Amino acid sequence: MKIFLNSKMNVEPDVNARQRSSPAFVGSLAAAFLALTLAACGGSRPIKYYQLTYPTSTPSPATPLNVTLLVRTFDASHLFQEAGIVYSVRPQELGVYDQQRWVAPPVDMLQDALVRGLRSSGRFRSVMTVRGEGGGDYALAGHLYEFGEVDGAEIVARLSYTVRLRDRKTGLIVWTHTYNHDEPASAKTVPAVVAAMDKNVQRSVQEVQAALEEYFVAHPVS
């Protein structure tokens, strides 16, 4: 039996199929799948949040100063008005951790620390916030310059701010105080830096309280 082939019938190879089966295509497909897998794994990592502690202190037995304080939120760079934990490896270069954050912006945490510390000391007649009762004889505010990790010969939690006291009756600034301190971290980890910053903030509140008491003792309010 003879089989006749039509010369006009050309059997074209499946180019797309051949490309799909080529080693280069298979390799690129595997790479794309690996990238998607890694991205999915990275995206599923939980975000860790950190907060400062506010230890209770025993109120001073001394008679409270006749002063009502209104503590305002500090001015700061936008980095410290957001919840990201800031780090620095060079003086001109700052970064923010992706998976570690504060529970609140540093400006808010500093305000809360000052309010709680000054209020629990029992040395002032009243300590309030703008969000609270309002009023106050004196307004306490300032500028937060640094609040984060600094990498160098050692890892430290750096806190730097200036606080100002304004007489609300006259509108004049009657007292200023600047706090600058690097608190060494016990390890090169974010939790260690957070613990060092916690200690640094508490130290600054105690320093501000002592300086305020000294001012009002020298300038008593009638």
Summary of the structure (lengths in Angstrom):
residues: 222
radius of gyration: 30.6
end to end distance: 126.4
largest distance: 126.4
contacts: 580
relative contact order: 0.15
helix: 34%
strand: 33%
